[in-house]
Amino acid sequence: MRKSSKKVNPAKLEGFMSAKKKSAAAAKPRPTNLRKTKKTKLGYGGGPEGPSGRFWNQVIQPKGAALLAERLMPCHFVVKNCGSENITLFAEHGDYFDVRPGETRATYVHGTLRLENRTDKRVPIVFEFFPVHVIR
């Protein structure tokens, strides 16, 4: 057997090996942070626009009612109908009215507060309470 008379420069061999590693590492995509990509908006369309940003979502079942408060202190109540059907608002010491689809209504409430859906479809709503500030 014949031995090779050529000697390979070790610096050249290291450069060749490191070049392979760099190209393989460059081709591999880096994983993204999944927590940052899975952010979702709360509410329907981001919720009602208001200064507090504290609102609740509720779905009123077909031919059903939602009792939102039973012993409510005097406050203002804002509701947005995000569904495709009318809902009816009943307030013990306040108004009684229909809220049409896409409409936002505000009223004074005290005591019992109830929303009714008299249709055959589910109706999602977004609502918020604002305290009454008394100035003396």
VEXDREN-2710 file (C-alpha; in Angstrom, 1 decimal):
% VEXDREN-2710
k/r/px/py/pz
1/MET/0.0/0.0/0.0
2/ARG/1.2/3.4/-0.9
3/LYS/1.0/6.3/1.5
4/SER/-0.1/9.7/0.3
5/SER/2.8/12.1/0.1
6/LYS/0.4/15.2/0.3
7/LYS/-0.1/16.7/3.6
8/VAL/-3.3/18.6/4.3
9/ASN/-3.0/22.0/6.1
10/PRO/-5.0/21.6/9.5
11/ALA/-6.0/25.3/9.3
12/LYS/-7.6/24.8/5.9
13/LEU/-9.4/21.7/7.1
14/GLU/-10.8/23.6/10.1
15/GLY/-12.0/26.4/7.8
16/PHE/-13.7/23.9/5.6
17/MET/-15.5/22.2/8.5
18/SER/-16.6/25.4/10.1
19/ALA/-18.0/26.7/6.8
20/LYS/-20.1/23.6/6.6
21/LYS/-21.5/24.1/10.1
22/LYS/-22.2/27.8/9.4
23/SER/-24.1/27.0/6.2
24/ALA/-26.2/24.3/7.9
25/ALA/-27.0/26.6/10.9
26/ALA/-27.9/29.5/8.6
27/ALA/-30.4/27.3/6.6
28/LYS/-32.2/26.2/9.8
29/PRO/-35.1/28.6/10.6
30/ARG/-35.3/29.8/14.2
31/PRO/-38.6/29.0/16.0
32/THR/-40.7/32.0/16.9
33/ASN/-42.1/32.7/20.3
34/LEU/-45.6/31.2/20.2
35/ARG/-46.9/33.2/23.2
36/LYS/-46.5/36.4/21.2
37/THR/-48.2/35.1/18.1
38/LYS/-51.4/33.8/19.8
39/LYS/-52.8/37.1/21.2
40/THR/-56.5/37.4/20.7
41/LYS/-58.9/40.3/21.1
42/LEU/-61.4/40.2/23.9
43/GLY/-65.0/40.8/23.3
44/TYR/-66.8/41.2/20.0
45/GLY/-64.7/43.4/17.8
46/GLY/-62.6/44.6/20.7
47/GLY/-65.5/45.5/23.0
48/PRO/-67.1/48.9/23.5
49/GLU/-65.0/52.0/23.3
50/GLY/-64.9/53.7/26.6
51/PRO/-62.5/55.1/29.1
52/SER/-62.5/52.2/31.6
53/GLY/-62.2/49.2/29.3
54/ARG/-64.0/47.0/32.0
55/PHE/-66.8/45.3/30.2
56/TRP/-68.4/41.9/30.2
57/ASN/-69.5/39.5/27.4
58/GLN/-72.7/37.5/27.6
59/VAL/-74.7/35.4/25.2
60/ILE/-78.4/35.3/25.6
61/GLN/-79.8/31.9/24.6
62/PRO/-82.8/31.7/22.2
63/LYS/-86.1/32.5/23.9
64/GLY/-84.2/33.1/27.1
65/ALA/-83.3/35.8/29.5
66/ALA/-80.2/37.0/31.4
67/LEU/-80.5/38.3/34.9
68/LEU/-77.5/40.6/35.1
69/ALA/-78.1/42.2/38.5
70/GLU/-80.6/41.6/41.4
71/ARG/-79.6/44.2/44.0
72/LEU/-77.8/46.8/41.9
73/MET/-76.9/50.2/43.5
74/PRO/-77.8/53.2/41.4
75/CYS/-75.5/53.3/38.3
76/HIS/-75.5/53.9/34.6
77/PHE/-75.6/50.8/32.4
78/VAL/-74.3/50.6/28.8
79/VAL/-75.2/47.7/26.5
80/LYS/-74.2/46.8/22.9
81/ASN/-76.2/44.3/20.9
82/CYS/-73.6/42.3/18.9
83/GLY/-76.1/39.9/17.5
84/SER/-78.6/39.9/14.6
85/GLU/-81.8/40.1/16.6
86/ASN/-83.5/42.5/19.0
87/ILE/-83.2/42.2/22.7
88/THR/-85.4/43.8/25.4
89/LEU/-83.9/45.5/28.5
90/PHE/-86.0/45.5/31.8
91/ALA/-84.7/47.7/34.7
92/GLU/-86.6/47.8/38.0
93/HIS/-86.0/51.5/38.6
94/GLY/-85.2/52.6/35.1
95/ASP/-86.1/52.1/31.5
96/TYR/-87.8/49.4/29.5
97/PHE/-86.7/49.3/25.8
98/ASP/-85.6/47.3/22.8
99/VAL/-81.9/47.2/21.7
100/ARG/-81.6/46.7/18.0
101/PRO/-78.7/44.8/16.3
102/GLY/-75.5/46.8/16.3
103/GLU/-76.9/49.4/18.6
104/THR/-75.4/50.7/21.8
105/ARG/-77.7/52.1/24.5
106/ALA/-77.1/53.7/27.9
107/THR/-79.6/54.0/30.8
108/TYR/-79.9/54.6/34.5
109/VAL/-80.5/51.4/36.5
110/HIS/-81.2/50.5/40.2
111/GLY/-82.4/47.2/41.6
112/THR/-83.0/44.3/39.2
113/LEU/-81.7/44.3/35.6
114/ARG/-82.7/41.7/33.0
115/LEU/-82.2/41.3/29.3
116/GLU/-84.6/39.1/27.2
117/ASN/-84.2/37.4/23.9
118/ARG/-87.6/36.5/22.3
119/THR/-86.2/35.2/19.1
120/ASP/-84.9/31.8/17.9
121/LYS/-81.2/32.9/17.6
122/ARG/-78.5/33.4/20.2
123/VAL/-77.6/37.0/20.8
124/PRO/-74.2/38.1/22.1
125/ILE/-74.0/41.3/24.1
126/VAL/-71.3/43.4/25.6
127/PHE/-72.2/45.5/28.7
128/GLU/-70.6/47.8/31.3
129/PHE/-71.6/49.5/34.5
130/PHE/-70.6/53.1/35.4
131/PRO/-71.1/54.4/39.0
132/VAL/-73.2/57.5/39.6
133/HIS/-71.1/60.2/41.1
134/VAL/-73.0/62.4/43.5
135/ILE/-71.6/65.9/44.0
136/ARG/-72.7/67.6/47.2
END
